[in-house]
């Protein structure tokens, strides 16, 4: 119907919203919280374990409960936002995340903390794809790529600042404040977004590709949730016990079966949640693979460098966190320059150049020594790697979302964000397996494993450079091919 097409295009065809950059800032604040909460806990784990009397396995779940629910529900959360309204789902997710953050900080037992972290993950999965889809509808033309560049920078800087914030707060007012700090941000953003952002930027249900299904595609919803959940859980178990352990390979095998069942369910459903050709678009495949690799390498580097600084060089949580400040700046700078380079050089050259820099940075980090100097041995390679991966994030997001129809913007965002979470879990599992006994942390342990792990990071970044050269769209971004009018 013409009404539907007009409504879908209203955000782009009308005059630009004069408050669009303020709206972007608010949405980025919310996204920043979600990304920070992936890494903020890591530095504070020893303190949390001591105060709540938690063993190693329970402490693992303080981190895993969040990433498991966040990563497994992103696709479903994005699709629900497409069908019932992005602004509505963003606000529901934000309110739930804020409340769960408060409960996490007030937790006096491991069970309550892990449960609240799981709720945080569910809320994040609803909120994140809705927020990115709203960015796609508020901005138009060349400004959309600039806005997505800002959004992409949040992915890297949030993770780096998570380590910094975790170190500062755990060393200062206490670990509870790594959760309490989310509450005022949520209370500011929650009333501001509906005041600034009207429902006109939310997809309207009608006829066509984005229509709301007349019946619920339950098999599709179940397999779309179970597959990433099994994959992430299997990777977490592989990180802790190795890929050969039954607790790792059984869920990984289950994820493969789940993926097959998902494809079969969507092919046979009368009104599928996801049209399979949407997932097979070359720009979506290339952008998703690039996100998978860039996220895997960056989060793995954070994991390895944080472990090396704290357990080998014996840095405090605060000192470790401060080492990540220049890394966050480098990631932001890489993302900013990539947004400009895309318009001049196109996706393929920009992505490949960024990933080559990441390769160089990872190779510099292969020479870590037991009595090494952090400023001379860690920081140069870390900065180069973070700068290159900041570029990769922008190329991944803008490629994956280029030409996505308005009605599928939440689903596309959910897919890209899922690859971000899967990449983090996969990367850490791989480098933990390669680093081996070097991660035991004892003074007698060899540091050779760090060299092998960073060599694996370099290899992954090199493969991502090839992906950038071959699978990303040719040429430069076409501002007219946004999420509204796709061909």
C-alpha positions as CSV (number, residue, x, y, z in Angstrom):
1,X,0.0,0.0,0.0
2,X,1.1,3.5,-0.7
3,X,0.4,4.5,2.9
4,X,2.9,2.0,4.2
5,X,5.6,3.1,1.8
6,X,5.1,6.7,2.7
7,X,5.2,6.0,6.4
8,X,8.3,3.9,6.0
9,X,10.0,6.7,4.2
10,X,8.8,9.5,6.3
11,X,11.9,9.7,8.4
12,X,14.1,9.9,5.3
13,X,11.8,11.8,2.8
14,X,10.9,14.6,5.2
15,X,13.3,17.3,6.5
16,X,16.1,16.0,8.8
17,X,15.2,15.9,12.5
18,X,17.0,19.0,14.0
19,X,17.5,16.9,17.2
20,X,19.0,13.9,15.4
21,X,22.5,14.3,16.8
22,X,21.1,14.6,20.4
23,X,19.0,11.5,19.7
24,X,22.2,9.7,18.5
25,X,24.0,10.7,21.6
26,X,21.3,9.3,23.9
27,X,21.1,6.0,21.9
28,X,24.9,5.7,22.0
29,X,24.9,6.3,25.8
30,X,22.6,3.3,26.1
31,X,24.6,1.1,23.8
32,X,27.8,2.1,25.6
33,X,26.3,0.7,28.8
34,X,25.6,-2.6,27.1
35,X,29.1,-3.0,25.7
36,X,30.9,-1.8,28.8
37,X,29.0,-4.5,30.8
38,X,30.7,-7.2,28.7
39,X,34.2,-6.4,30.0
40,X,33.6,-4.2,33.1
41,X,33.2,-7.3,35.4
42,X,36.4,-9.0,34.3
43,X,38.8,-6.8,36.3
44,X,36.5,-6.9,39.4
45,X,36.0,-10.6,39.5
46,X,38.6,-11.3,42.2
47,X,37.0,-8.8,44.5
48,X,33.5,-10.1,43.7
49,X,34.6,-13.6,44.4
50,X,36.2,-12.7,47.7
51,X,33.2,-10.7,49.0
52,X,30.4,-13.1,47.9
53,X,32.4,-16.2,48.5
54,X,32.2,-17.5,44.9
55,X,34.4,-20.2,43.4
56,X,35.9,-20.1,40.0
57,X,33.0,-21.8,38.2
58,X,30.4,-19.4,39.8
59,X,32.6,-16.4,38.9
60,X,32.7,-17.6,35.3
61,X,28.9,-17.4,35.2
62,X,28.9,-13.8,36.4
63,X,30.3,-13.0,33.0
64,X,28.7,-15.8,31.0
65,X,25.1,-15.2,32.1
66,X,25.2,-11.8,30.5
67,X,27.0,-12.7,27.2
68,X,24.9,-15.9,26.8
69,X,21.5,-14.2,27.0
70,X,22.7,-11.1,25.2
71,X,24.2,-13.0,22.2
72,X,21.5,-15.7,21.9
73,X,18.5,-13.4,21.9
74,X,19.7,-10.6,19.7
75,X,18.2,-11.9,16.4
76,X,14.9,-12.5,18.0
77,X,15.0,-9.2,19.8
78,X,15.8,-7.4,16.6
79,X,12.9,-9.0,14.7
80,X,10.4,-8.3,17.5
81,X,11.4,-4.7,17.4
82,X,10.7,-4.7,13.6
83,X,7.3,-6.1,14.2
84,X,6.0,-4.3,17.3
85,X,8.0,-1.1,17.2
86,X,11.6,-0.2,17.8
87,X,11.1,2.7,20.1
88,X,8.8,0.6,22.3
89,X,11.2,-2.3,22.5
90,X,14.2,0.1,23.2
91,X,12.4,1.6,26.1
92,X,11.3,-1.8,27.5
93,X,14.8,-3.1,27.2
94,X,16.3,0.1,28.8
95,X,13.9,0.0,31.8
96,X,14.7,-3.7,32.4
97,X,18.4,-3.2,32.0
98,X,18.4,-0.3,34.5
99,X,16.5,-2.3,37.1
100,X,18.7,-5.4,36.6
101,X,21.8,-3.2,37.1
102,X,20.4,-1.9,40.4
103,X,19.7,-5.5,41.6
104,X,23.2,-6.6,40.5
105,X,24.8,-3.9,42.6
106,X,22.6,-4.7,45.6
107,X,23.2,-8.5,45.3
108,X,24.4,-10.2,48.5
109,X,24.8,-13.7,47.0
110,X,26.2,-15.2,43.9
111,X,22.7,-16.6,42.8
112,X,21.1,-13.1,42.9
113,X,24.0,-11.6,41.0
114,X,24.1,-14.2,38.3
115,X,20.3,-14.0,37.9
116,X,20.4,-10.2,37.6
117,X,23.2,-10.5,35.0
118,X,21.0,-12.9,33.0
119,X,18.2,-10.3,33.0
120,X,20.7,-7.7,31.9
121,X,21.5,-9.9,29.0
122,X,17.9,-10.3,28.0
123,X,17.3,-6.6,28.2
124,X,20.4,-5.8,26.2
125,X,19.3,-8.2,23.4
126,X,15.9,-6.4,23.1
127,X,17.4,-2.9,23.4
128,X,20.6,-3.0,21.2
129,X,19.1,-3.9,17.8
130,X,16.2,-1.5,18.4
131,X,18.6,1.3,19.1
132,X,20.7,0.7,16.0
133,X,17.5,0.4,13.8
134,X,16.4,3.8,15.2
135,X,19.7,5.3,14.2
136,X,19.1,4.0,10.7
137,X,15.7,5.7,10.5
138,X,16.7,9.1,12.1
139,X,19.6,9.7,9.7
140,X,19.5,9.9,6.0
141,X,22.0,10.3,3.1
142,X,25.7,10.7,3.8
143,X,24.9,11.5,7.5
144,X,23.8,8.0,8.0
145,X,27.3,6.6,7.4
146,X,28.7,9.2,9.8
147,X,26.2,8.2,12.4
148,X,26.9,4.5,11.9
149,X,30.6,5.3,12.2
150,X,29.9,6.8,15.6
151,X,27.9,3.8,16.5
152,X,30.6,1.4,15.4
153,X,33.2,3.2,17.6
154,X,31.0,2.4,20.6
155,X,31.7,-1.4,20.0
156,X,35.4,-1.0,20.6
157,X,35.7,1.9,22.9
158,X,33.0,0.5,25.2
159,X,34.9,-2.7,25.6
160,X,38.1,-0.8,26.4
161,X,36.5,1.6,28.7
162,X,34.8,-1.4,30.5
163,X,38.3,-2.5,31.6
164,X,39.2,1.0,32.6
165,X,35.9,1.7,34.5
166,X,36.1,-1.8,36.1
167,X,39.6,-1.1,37.4
168,X,38.8,2.4,38.7
169,X,35.6,1.4,40.5
170,X,36.8,-1.9,41.9
171,X,39.8,-0.1,43.3
172,X,37.8,2.8,44.6
173,X,34.2,2.7,45.9
174,X,33.7,-1.0,45.3
175,X,32.6,-3.5,42.8
176,X,28.9,-2.7,43.3
177,X,29.5,0.6,41.5
178,X,30.3,-1.1,38.2
179,X,26.6,-1.8,38.1
180,X,25.2,1.2,40.0
181,X,26.8,3.6,37.4
182,X,24.3,2.3,34.8
183,X,21.3,3.5,36.9
184,X,21.7,7.3,36.4
185,X,22.4,6.8,32.7
186,X,19.2,4.8,32.3
187,X,17.2,7.3,34.3
188,X,18.4,10.1,32.0
189,X,17.9,8.3,28.7
190,X,14.6,6.7,29.6
191,X,12.4,9.9,29.6
192,X,14.5,11.7,27.1
193,X,14.2,9.3,24.1
194,X,10.4,9.3,24.0
195,X,10.3,13.1,24.4
196,X,12.7,13.5,21.4
197,X,11.9,10.5,19.2
198,X,8.3,10.2,17.9
199,X,6.7,7.0,16.6
200,X,7.0,8.1,13.0
201,X,10.5,6.6,12.9
202,X,9.2,3.2,13.9
203,X,8.3,0.6,11.2
204,X,4.6,0.5,10.5
205,X,3.1,-3.0,9.9
206,X,1.5,-3.5,6.6
207,X,1.9,-5.6,3.5
208,X,5.2,-6.5,2.0
209,X,8.4,-7.9,3.1
210,X,8.2,-6.5,6.6
211,X,4.7,-7.4,7.4
212,X,3.8,-8.8,10.8
213,X,3.1,-12.5,10.4
214,X,-0.5,-13.6,10.9
215,X,0.7,-16.6,12.9
216,X,3.7,-17.0,15.2
217,X,6.6,-18.8,13.6
218,X,7.4,-20.7,16.8
219,X,9.9,-23.2,15.3
220,X,11.8,-20.3,13.7
221,X,11.8,-18.4,17.0
222,X,13.0,-21.4,19.0
223,X,15.8,-22.4,16.7
224,X,16.9,-18.8,16.1
225,X,17.4,-18.5,19.9
226,X,18.7,-22.0,20.7
227,X,21.4,-22.0,18.0
228,X,23.4,-19.0,19.1
229,X,22.8,-20.0,22.8
230,X,24.3,-23.4,22.2
231,X,27.2,-21.9,20.2
232,X,28.1,-19.4,22.8
233,X,27.8,-21.9,25.7
234,X,30.0,-24.4,23.8
235,X,32.6,-21.7,23.2
236,X,32.6,-20.7,26.9
237,X,33.1,-24.4,27.9
238,X,35.8,-24.7,25.3
239,X,37.6,-21.7,26.8
240,X,37.5,-23.3,30.2
241,X,38.0,-27.0,29.4
242,X,39.3,-27.2,25.8
243,X,37.4,-28.0,22.5
244,X,37.9,-31.8,23.1
245,X,35.9,-31.8,26.3
246,X,32.4,-33.2,26.0
247,X,30.9,-30.1,27.7
248,X,32.2,-28.1,24.7
249,X,31.8,-30.2,21.6
250,X,28.3,-31.4,22.5
251,X,26.7,-27.9,22.6
252,X,28.7,-26.9,19.5
253,X,27.4,-29.9,17.7
254,X,23.9,-29.0,18.9
255,X,24.4,-25.5,17.4
256,X,25.1,-27.0,14.0
257,X,21.9,-29.1,14.2
258,X,20.0,-26.0,15.4
259,X,21.2,-24.0,12.4
260,X,20.1,-26.8,10.0
261,X,16.7,-27.0,11.8
262,X,16.4,-23.2,11.6
263,X,16.9,-23.2,7.8
264,X,14.3,-25.9,7.4
265,X,11.8,-24.1,9.6
266,X,12.1,-20.8,7.8
267,X,11.9,-22.5,4.4
268,X,8.7,-24.3,5.3
269,X,7.0,-21.6,7.4
270,X,4.0,-19.8,5.8
271,X,5.1,-16.5,7.4
272,X,8.8,-16.9,8.4
273,X,10.4,-14.6,11.0
274,X,13.4,-14.3,8.6
275,X,13.5,-14.5,4.8
276,X,16.6,-16.6,4.1
277,X,17.6,-14.5,1.0
278,X,18.0,-11.6,3.4
279,X,20.7,-13.4,5.3
280,X,22.4,-14.5,2.1
281,X,22.9,-11.0,0.7
282,X,26.7,-10.6,-0.1
283,X,27.0,-7.3,1.7
284,X,25.4,-8.8,4.8
285,X,27.6,-11.9,4.7
286,X,30.7,-9.9,4.2
287,X,29.9,-7.4,6.9
288,X,28.9,-10.1,9.4
289,X,32.1,-12.1,8.8
290,X,34.2,-8.9,9.2
291,X,32.4,-8.1,12.4
292,X,32.9,-11.7,13.7
293,X,36.7,-11.4,13.0
294,X,37.2,-7.8,14.2
295,X,35.3,-8.4,17.5
296,X,37.1,-11.7,18.0
297,X,40.5,-10.2,17.6
298,X,39.8,-7.1,19.7
299,X,38.1,-8.8,22.7
300,X,40.8,-11.5,22.6
301,X,43.5,-8.9,22.7
302,X,41.7,-7.2,25.7
303,X,41.6,-10.6,27.4
304,X,45.3,-11.5,26.7
305,X,46.7,-8.0,27.6
306,X,44.6,-7.7,30.7
307,X,45.7,-11.2,31.9
308,X,49.4,-10.4,31.0
309,X,49.4,-7.1,32.8
310,X,47.7,-8.4,35.9
311,X,49.1,-11.9,36.3
312,X,52.5,-11.6,34.7
313,X,53.6,-8.0,35.3
314,X,51.5,-7.9,38.5
315,X,49.7,-4.6,37.6
316,X,46.8,-3.6,39.9
317,X,43.2,-3.5,38.6
318,X,43.4,0.4,38.4
319,X,46.8,0.4,36.6
320,X,45.6,-2.2,34.2
321,X,42.5,-0.2,33.5
322,X,44.5,3.0,32.8
323,X,46.5,1.1,30.2
324,X,43.3,0.7,28.2
325,X,42.5,4.4,28.0
326,X,44.8,5.1,25.0
327,X,43.5,1.9,23.4
328,X,40.0,3.3,23.6
329,X,41.1,6.5,22.0
330,X,42.9,4.6,19.2
331,X,39.7,2.6,18.5
332,X,37.6,5.8,18.3
333,X,40.2,7.5,16.0
334,X,40.2,4.4,13.7
335,X,36.4,4.4,13.5
336,X,36.3,8.2,12.8
337,X,38.9,8.1,10.0
338,X,37.2,5.0,8.5
339,X,33.9,7.0,8.2
340,X,35.8,9.5,6.1
341,X,37.9,7.0,4.1
342,X,34.8,5.0,3.1
343,X,33.5,8.0,1.0
344,X,36.8,8.3,-0.8
345,X,38.2,4.8,-1.0
346,X,35.2,2.5,-0.7
347,X,34.6,-0.5,1.5
348,X,37.2,-3.0,0.2
349,X,40.3,-0.8,0.4
350,X,39.3,0.8,3.7
351,X,38.5,-2.6,5.4
352,X,41.6,-4.3,4.0
353,X,43.9,-1.5,5.1
354,X,42.4,-1.5,8.7
355,X,42.8,-5.3,9.0
356,X,46.4,-5.1,7.7
357,X,47.2,-2.6,10.5
358,X,45.6,-5.0,13.0
359,X,47.8,-7.8,11.7
360,X,50.9,-5.6,12.2
361,X,49.7,-4.8,15.7
362,X,49.1,-8.4,16.7
363,X,52.6,-9.4,15.3
364,X,54.2,-6.7,17.5
365,X,52.5,-8.3,20.5
366,X,53.9,-11.8,19.9
367,X,57.2,-10.8,21.6
368,X,55.9,-10.3,25.2
369,X,58.4,-11.3,27.9
370,X,58.1,-12.3,31.5
371,X,59.9,-9.1,32.7
372,X,58.7,-7.0,29.9
373,X,58.0,-3.3,29.9
374,X,54.3,-2.6,29.3
375,X,54.8,0.8,27.7
376,X,57.4,-0.5,25.2
377,X,56.1,-4.1,24.6
378,X,52.4,-3.9,25.0
379,X,51.2,-0.4,24.1
380,X,52.6,0.1,20.6
381,X,51.2,-3.1,19.1
382,X,47.9,-2.8,21.2
383,X,47.3,0.8,19.8
384,X,48.0,-0.3,16.2
385,X,45.7,-3.3,16.5
386,X,42.9,-1.2,18.1
387,X,43.2,1.5,15.5
388,X,42.9,-1.0,12.6
389,X,40.0,-2.8,14.2
390,X,38.1,0.4,14.8
391,X,38.2,0.8,11.0
392,X,37.0,-2.8,10.6
393,X,33.9,-2.2,12.9
394,X,32.8,0.8,10.7
395,X,33.2,-1.2,7.5
396,X,31.4,-4.2,8.9
397,X,28.3,-2.3,10.1
398,X,27.9,0.0,7.1
399,X,28.4,-2.9,4.7
400,X,25.9,-5.1,6.5
401,X,23.3,-2.4,6.8
402,X,23.7,-0.9,3.3
403,X,20.5,-1.3,1.3
404,X,18.6,-3.0,4.2
405,X,14.9,-2.2,4.0
406,X,13.4,-0.2,6.8
407,X,11.2,-3.2,7.8
408,X,14.3,-5.4,8.3
409,X,16.5,-2.8,10.0
410,X,16.1,-4.4,13.5
411,X,16.8,-7.9,12.1
412,X,19.9,-6.7,10.3
413,X,21.1,-4.9,13.4
414,X,20.5,-8.0,15.5
415,X,22.5,-10.1,13.1
416,X,25.5,-7.8,13.2
417,X,25.4,-7.5,17.0
418,X,25.1,-11.3,17.2
419,X,28.3,-11.6,15.2
420,X,29.9,-9.1,17.6
421,X,29.0,-11.3,20.6
422,X,29.8,-14.6,18.8
423,X,33.2,-13.2,17.7
424,X,34.1,-12.3,21.3
425,X,33.2,-15.7,22.6
426,X,34.9,-17.5,19.7
427,X,38.0,-15.4,19.8
428,X,38.6,-15.9,23.6
429,X,38.0,-19.7,23.2
430,X,40.6,-19.9,20.5
431,X,43.3,-17.8,22.1
432,X,42.7,-19.5,25.5
433,X,43.3,-22.9,23.8
434,X,46.5,-21.6,22.0
435,X,47.9,-19.8,25.1
436,X,47.4,-22.9,27.2
437,X,49.4,-23.0,30.4
438,X,50.6,-19.4,30.0
439,X,47.1,-18.5,31.4
440,X,47.7,-20.3,34.6
441,X,49.3,-17.1,35.9
442,X,52.0,-18.7,38.1
443,X,55.5,-17.2,38.2
444,X,56.8,-20.5,36.8
445,X,54.4,-20.5,33.9
446,X,55.9,-19.8,30.4
447,X,54.8,-16.7,28.5
448,X,55.4,-18.4,25.2
449,X,51.7,-19.0,24.9
450,X,51.0,-15.3,24.6
451,X,53.1,-15.2,21.5
452,X,51.2,-18.1,19.9
453,X,47.8,-16.5,20.8
454,X,48.7,-13.2,19.3
455,X,50.0,-15.0,16.2
456,X,46.5,-16.6,16.0
457,X,45.0,-13.1,16.3
458,X,47.2,-11.9,13.4
459,X,46.1,-14.9,11.3
460,X,42.4,-14.1,11.9
461,X,42.9,-10.5,11.1
462,X,44.7,-11.5,7.8
463,X,41.7,-13.7,6.9
464,X,39.4,-10.7,7.6
465,X,41.5,-8.6,5.2
466,X,40.8,-11.1,2.5
467,X,37.1,-11.0,3.4
468,X,37.1,-7.3,3.1
469,X,38.7,-7.4,-0.3
470,X,36.4,-10.1,-1.7
471,X,33.0,-10.0,0.0
472,X,32.3,-6.4,0.9
473,X,30.5,-4.3,-1.7
474,X,32.6,-2.9,-4.6
475,X,32.9,0.9,-4.8
476,X,31.8,3.5,-2.3
477,X,28.7,3.8,-0.1
478,X,25.7,5.0,-2.0
479,X,23.8,7.4,0.3
480,X,20.6,6.7,-1.6
481,X,20.7,3.0,-0.8
482,X,19.7,3.3,2.9
483,X,17.3,1.2,4.9
484,X,14.2,2.7,3.3
485,X,14.5,2.2,-0.5
486,X,16.4,-1.1,-1.1
487,X,16.7,-2.7,-4.5
